[in-house]
């Protein structure tokens, strides 16, 4: 008998950014979904299918002009150069769905303790432009939507992508209700790194132990002092030692331990966790897929180790 996950996973077949041959492996969303089913980690009943985020929700974060450009295909050459992915209607559909998926993962987390979006984590998107493969900042849209609905007041973002979460930092820089942590390789994209609430700048080729020794105390202190009502976890596969766009040296085991221990810190404090993906550009796409699947496995392990007696959130 297949055992269901103790939380919901959000997926849509149109998450694929339809990029063709590109360093961003946009087929990874489908491959993660298929692996979860094939390995018996999840059943079809464990999946939720998102709707596109409404324009109203997107506009809580992004400018009307940027939304208009995306919806009408009116991007300038400069816009496309910054975005670093080719424009297409499929791209727009995928990022609106990813934002809807992160909203749904957040709502699921408030209900079940965990929720996972198999897309999202597009943390380089700014209010008025896209950067670094990111057109719409799904996590910011989800947080603003949950706040607008009165579901939460305070939220935290823990971003473990190998690249600094510059869009996240910029969007929430003057917002006292959202606490942002970014752990990333210092000598890497983006060149301009606006300050997050906490920035953990890792030197080149840092490995598992040094990385975890930096991340976990920062997360523990921030959770205790800020006391968020939800944690959005941006799970990067790109600190992996064989990543093409990263220069850190974490192992698959170390990355799963990273996920598990952050989730444990939140769970011990009864803070719901919504996970999104982030970058992952391993030479073998199977490695990226496995690292992202391990994030779901880590959440399952923590959910089973610390069962919820009753939800503290309605």
C-alpha positions in Angstrom: 0.0 0.0 0.0 1.3 3.4 -0.9 1.6 5.9 1.9 0.5 9.4 1.3 2.6 12.4 2.2 1.5 14.3 5.3 1.2 17.5 3.3 0.3 18.6 -0.2 2.6 19.2 -3.2 1.6 21.7 -5.9 2.3 21.0 -9.5 1.1 21.9 -13.0 2.3 20.5 -16.3 2.7 24.0 -17.6 5.4 24.9 -15.1 7.8 24.1 -17.9 9.2 27.4 -19.1 9.5 26.0 -22.6 13.1 27.2 -23.0 14.4 24.5 -25.3 18.2 24.0 -25.1 19.1 26.3 -22.2 21.3 26.2 -19.1 18.0 26.4 -17.1 16.7 22.8 -17.2 13.0 23.8 -17.5 12.0 20.1 -17.8 13.1 19.6 -14.2 9.6 20.4 -12.8 8.1 17.5 -14.7 11.0 15.2 -13.9 10.6 15.9 -10.1 6.9 15.2 -10.3 7.5 12.0 -12.2 10.2 10.8 -9.7 7.9 11.5 -6.7 5.3 9.2 -8.2 7.7 6.6 -9.6 9.5 6.2 -6.3 6.3 5.9 -4.4 7.2 9.1 -2.4 3.8 10.7 -3.3 0.5 9.5 -4.8 -1.6 11.3 -7.3 -3.9 12.3 -4.3 -0.9 14.2 -2.7 -0.9 16.8 -5.5 -2.8 20.0 -5.8 -3.1 21.8 -9.2 -2.7 25.6 -9.0 -4.6 28.3 -10.7 -2.8 31.2 -12.3 -2.2 34.0 -9.7 -4.7 36.8 -10.4 -3.3 40.0 -11.8 -4.5 41.7 -8.6 -2.1 39.4 -6.6 0.8 40.0 -9.1 0.3 43.7 -8.8 0.8 43.6 -5.0 4.5 43.2 -5.9 5.0 44.2 -9.5 4.5 47.4 -11.4 1.6 47.7 -13.8 4.1 48.5 -16.6 6.1 45.3 -16.1 2.9 43.2 -15.9 1.7 44.9 -19.1 5.0 44.2 -20.9 4.9 40.5 -19.9 1.2 40.1 -20.9 1.5 41.8 -24.3 5.1 40.7 -25.2 6.3 44.3 -25.2 9.7 43.6 -23.6 12.6 45.7 -24.9 15.9 44.1 -25.9 17.3 45.3 -22.6 14.5 43.6 -20.7 15.2 40.3 -22.4 18.9 40.7 -21.8 18.4 41.1 -18.1 15.9 38.3 -18.0 18.3 35.9 -19.7 15.5 33.7 -21.0 13.7 34.0 -24.3 10.2 35.6 -24.1 7.2 33.5 -25.0 3.5 33.3 -24.0 4.4 29.9 -22.4 6.9 31.6 -20.1 4.2 34.1 -19.0 1.8 31.3 -18.3 4.4 29.3 -16.4 5.4 32.2 -14.1 1.7 33.2 -13.4 1.1 29.5 -12.5 4.2 29.4 -10.3 3.0 32.4 -8.4 -0.4 30.7 -8.0 1.4 27.6 -6.9 3.4 29.4 -4.2 0.2 31.0 -2.9 -1.4 27.5 -2.7 1.7 26.1 -1.0 1.6 28.8 1.6 -2.1 28.2 2.2 -1.5 24.5 2.5 1.4 25.0 4.9 -0.9 27.1 7.2 -3.3 24.2 7.2 -1.0 21.2 7.3 2.3 22.5 8.6 4.1 22.0 5.3 3.3 22.8 1.7 5.6 22.4 -1.3 5.5 24.1 -4.7 7.4 22.2 -7.4 8.2 25.5 -9.1 8.9 29.0 -7.9 11.7 30.5 -6.0 12.1 33.1 -8.7 14.0 35.4 -6.4 15.8 37.7 -8.9 12.6 39.3 -10.1 12.2 43.0 -9.1 9.0 45.0 -9.1 9.6 46.6 -12.4 11.9 44.1 -14.3 13.0 40.5 -14.5 16.6 39.2 -14.0 18.4 35.9 -14.0 15.7 33.6 -15.4 13.1 35.2 -13.0 10.2 37.3 -14.4 7.7 37.2 -11.5 8.6 37.0 -7.8 6.3 34.2 -6.8 7.3 34.1 -3.1 6.8 37.8 -2.6 3.4 37.5 -4.4 2.4 34.6 -2.1 3.5 36.5 1.1 1.7 39.7 0.1 -1.5 37.7 -0.8 -1.4 35.8 2.6 -1.0 39.1 4.4 -3.7 40.8 2.4 -6.1 37.9 3.3 -5.2 38.3 7.0 -3.8 34.8 7.1 -0.5 35.9 8.5 1.1 39.2 9.6 4.8 38.2 9.7 6.7 36.0 7.2 10.2 34.9 6.8 12.1 33.9 3.7 15.1 31.6 4.0 16.8 31.5 0.6 19.5 28.8 0.0 20.1 29.4 -3.7 23.8 29.7 -4.5 23.0 33.2 -5.9 22.0 36.1 -3.7 18.2 36.8 -3.5 18.5 40.3 -4.8 14.9 40.7 -5.8 13.7 39.5 -2.5 15.9 41.9 -0.6 14.8 44.8 -2.8 11.1 44.1 -2.5 11.1 43.7 1.3 13.9 46.2 2.2 11.5 48.7 3.9 9.0 46.1 5.1 9.1 45.3 8.9 6.7 42.4 8.5 9.0 40.2 6.3 12.4 39.0 7.4 14.8 37.8 4.7 17.8 35.5 5.0 20.0 34.7 2.0 23.0 32.3 2.1 24.9 32.4 -1.1 28.3 32.4 -2.8 29.7 35.9 -2.4 31.7 35.9 -5.6 28.9 35.1 -8.0 25.8 36.6 -9.7 24.3 39.1 -9.1 26.9 41.8 -9.1 24.7 44.2 -7.1 23.4 42.5 -3.9 20.9 44.8 -2.0 21.0 43.9 1.8 18.7 41.2 3.1 17.8 41.2 6.8 20.7 38.7 7.1 23.2 38.0 4.3 25.5 35.0 4.8 28.3 35.4 2.2 30.0 32.2 1.5 33.6 32.0 0.2 34.2 29.9 -3.0 34.2 26.1 -2.6 32.8 26.1 1.0 31.6 22.6 1.9 28.8 21.1 3.9 30.1 21.7 7.4 31.1 25.3 7.1 27.9 26.1 5.2 25.6 24.5 7.9 27.6 26.1 10.7 26.8 29.5 9.1 23.2 28.9 8.2 21.7 27.2 11.3 22.6 29.6 14.0 21.3 32.5 11.9 18.0 30.7 11.2 17.6 29.8 14.9 18.2 33.3 16.1 16.0 34.9 13.5 13.1 32.5 14.2 13.3 33.2 17.9 13.6 37.0 17.6 11.3 37.7 14.6 8.7 34.9 15.3 7.2 34.6 11.8 3.9 33.0 11.3 5.1 31.3 8.1 8.5 30.5 6.6 9.0 30.4 2.9 12.0 28.2 2.1 13.7 28.7 -1.3 15.5 25.4 -1.8 18.5 25.8 -4.1 20.0 22.8 -5.7 22.9 24.9 -7.0 25.2 24.9 -4.0 25.9 21.4 -5.2 29.6 20.6 -5.9 28.9 19.8 -9.6 26.7 22.8 -10.4 27.6 24.6 -13.6 26.6 28.1 -12.3 27.7 27.6 -8.7 31.1 27.6 -7.0 30.3 26.0 -3.6 31.1 22.3 -2.8 28.1 20.9 -1.0 27.2 17.2 -1.4 23.7 15.8 -1.9 23.8 14.6 1.6 24.8 18.0 2.9 22.0 19.7 0.9 19.4 17.3 2.3 20.7 17.9 5.8 20.5 21.7 5.2 16.8 21.3 4.3 16.0 18.9 7.2 17.6 21.0 9.8 16.0 24.3 8.8 12.6 22.5 8.7 13.2 21.1 12.1 13.9 24.5 13.6 10.7 25.8 12.2 8.7 22.7 13.2 9.9 22.8 16.8 8.5 26.3 17.0 5.3 25.3 15.3 6.0 27.6 12.3 4.5 26.4 9.0 6.9 25.9 6.1 6.2 26.5 2.4 8.9 25.2 0.1 9.7 26.4 -3.4 12.4 25.3 -5.7 15.3 27.5 -6.8 18.2 27.1 -9.1 19.9 23.9 -10.0 22.2 23.5 -13.0 24.1 20.3 -12.4 25.9 18.8 -15.4 23.5 15.8 -15.0 19.9 17.0 -14.7 19.2 13.8 -12.7 21.4 15.2 -9.9 19.4 18.5 -9.8 16.1 16.5 -9.7 17.3 14.2 -6.9 18.3 17.3 -4.8 14.9 18.8 -5.2 13.2 15.5 -4.4 15.3 15.3 -1.3 13.8 18.6 -0.1 10.4 16.9 -0.2 11.8 13.8 1.6 13.4 16.0 4.3 10.0 17.7 4.9 8.3 14.3 5.2 10.9 13.1 7.7 10.5 16.2 9.8 6.7 16.1 9.6 6.7 12.5 10.8 9.3 13.1 13.5 7.3 16.1 14.9 3.7 15.3 14.3 1.3 18.2 14.6 -1.1 17.8 17.5 -3.3 20.6 16.4 -2.8 23.5 14.0 -2.1 26.9 15.5 -3.5 28.5 12.4 -7.1 28.4 11.1 
